Amino acid sequence: MQRIIECVPNFSEGRDLSKIERIVAPFKNQENFKMISYEPDADYNRTVVTLIGEVEAIMEALIPFVKNCIEEIDMNHQSGEHPRIGAVDVIPFIPIQNVTIEDCVNFANTMGEKIAALFDIPVFLYAKAARTEDRISLPNIRKGEYEGMKEKIKEVAWHPDFGKPATHPTFGSVAVGARDFLVAFNIDLATDNEKTASTLAKTIRQSSGGFQHIQAGPAFLEKQGHMQVTMNILDYAKNPIYRILEVIKFEALRYHVAVKSSEIIGLVPKQALLDSVKYYLQVQQIPYDKSMDLETLTAYAIKYLQFRDFNKTKIVEYWI
Amino acid sequence: MQRIIECVPNFSEGRDLSKIERIVAPFKNQENFKMISYEPDADYNRTVVTLIGEVEAIMEALIPFVKNCIEEIDMNHQSGEHPRIGAVDVIPFIPIQNVTIEDCVNFANTMGEKIAALFDIPVFLYAKAARTEDRISLPNIRKGEYEGMKEKIKEVAWHPDFGKPATHPTFGSVAVGARDFLVAFNIDLATDNEKTASTLAKTIRQSSGGFQHIQAGPAFLEKQGHMQVTMNILDYAKNPIYRILEVIKFEALRYHVAVKSSEIIGLVPKQALLDSVKYYLQVQQIPYDKSMDLETLTAYAIKYLQFRDFNKTKIVEYWI
């Protein structure tokens, strides 16, 4: 059986669509993996690419992708709302099928070593691939961002895991890692008040006393003109989507702010949706059938979890 | 202004009431602090004393109290359900007013040094006063209990923070520490189903992925015939009472179980109630006045937090 991973490289261009097309070209029309999506975000000035498929094929395509980012992106003239350390900011490997998290740590090492050797770009191993405590957390590595890393990387404690302790003059540096499947979930608030979104994020995130497996913060959506609580759910079994949504809903009541809708960035495993849909069906005493098809599940998720811009192709299982 | 602390010494006699009266005599009829309660538990064979007041006065009274415990309790003939390492098991100092947690660490050091010097009793500093990682947790210090400590204390890793590495022949040893105020809060469920209460406890407690500062589990109330989610809130600023209550309420909906009422065990700081009452007043757009009197606050807490058996004498500030 094939060894299937997900890989979600994030690069620091979210505005120039022709550049973006050129950058992701090595991921197009592939036999052994699929580019599920590439979602440019103009406010973030960042694009998140989601790949699923056979590990060797993905590893191979990442090299010309990194090369394209070197050619297309000059970090000295890049700015956006999302923190970042390089033209490619992160490359995480995620186990999906016939692959363990330990395998993914190995893939991260292989890829990190290659990127440093081929392009003279310093590489930080993060998350499950981290070699020291202070590199487990991506925000910790990112502190100071592209601009600050020029000095930070000279400190012994921040020497890269691969490559020389000096950032690439236009690319910066990159974090390569392994992690379990992470649900990127954002809740749309009917307010443009940054403080409200920030306070709400604090009620749920681990670092402020909230749930163990939640990273969250406020974000302003320029186009829509409203705030989001943007989050990563690091363990969707222990911190299910519905629970986080319901907490934000009752917390927002005190500010008289409605939850307008919510969105999944990238993909979500079927089980994560089943767990959350089940809650609402139980509350409403509607029979729950865990073998429901993806269409039914999608309809329930849109209805109860208030997903916008969602369809069954955002469910991991649709692709494998 | 006066420096006010809470101090909650626990001693290992919960059955012989005349002994207990003699032991707590130094806490009675004091000018500068009050003994709010002393609650003997026969099953535990242990008594929990709650003192509130001026720090110097409490420190002074603790010395004759420890002396009484040496005279009245022989640990070689003591047994009960509650784990313990000595005739006085723990002495925690808790900041209330004009006192920081760092001050309380100092009080623990002063008291620990005195007890060791005066009575030749080995002292372990715990919680915020701990000098090593493995002494933060009281259960960790208590492992092996009075009986096991005779050998354990000889290991270099378990040499006491004050005193010689040998237990007192009849008293044993004692843990002295500093911690923040802890709110003991229970939520009454309209069900006798243990599994439901246990599942609900897991949604909120830190050890199962829930909120950072919550310890929780299920408990059956024999007399009332229903289950509780029983919990300690270790940081009521970061995990306010109302938030925990609201999570349990919406989680219980899926089991079609109502929250009947709730209760505070021991005392609760005024600020903890203000924080939670404020939420409901904001939701209902009722003006919030942080200088409301204790009667008003009590009425709101009963109304919104569903407290039973509650009155203003359960608020810390009533006593100071």
Interface residues (C-beta under 8 A of the other chain):
Chain A: T203 Q206 S208 G209 G210 F211 Q212 H213 D235 K238 N239 R243 E246 V247 F250 E251 L253 R254 Y255 H256 Y279 Q282 V283 Q285
Chain B: T203 Q206 S208 G209 G210 F211 Q212 H213 D235 K238 N239 R243 E246 V247 F250 E251 L253 R254 Y255 H256 Y279 Q282 V283 Q285
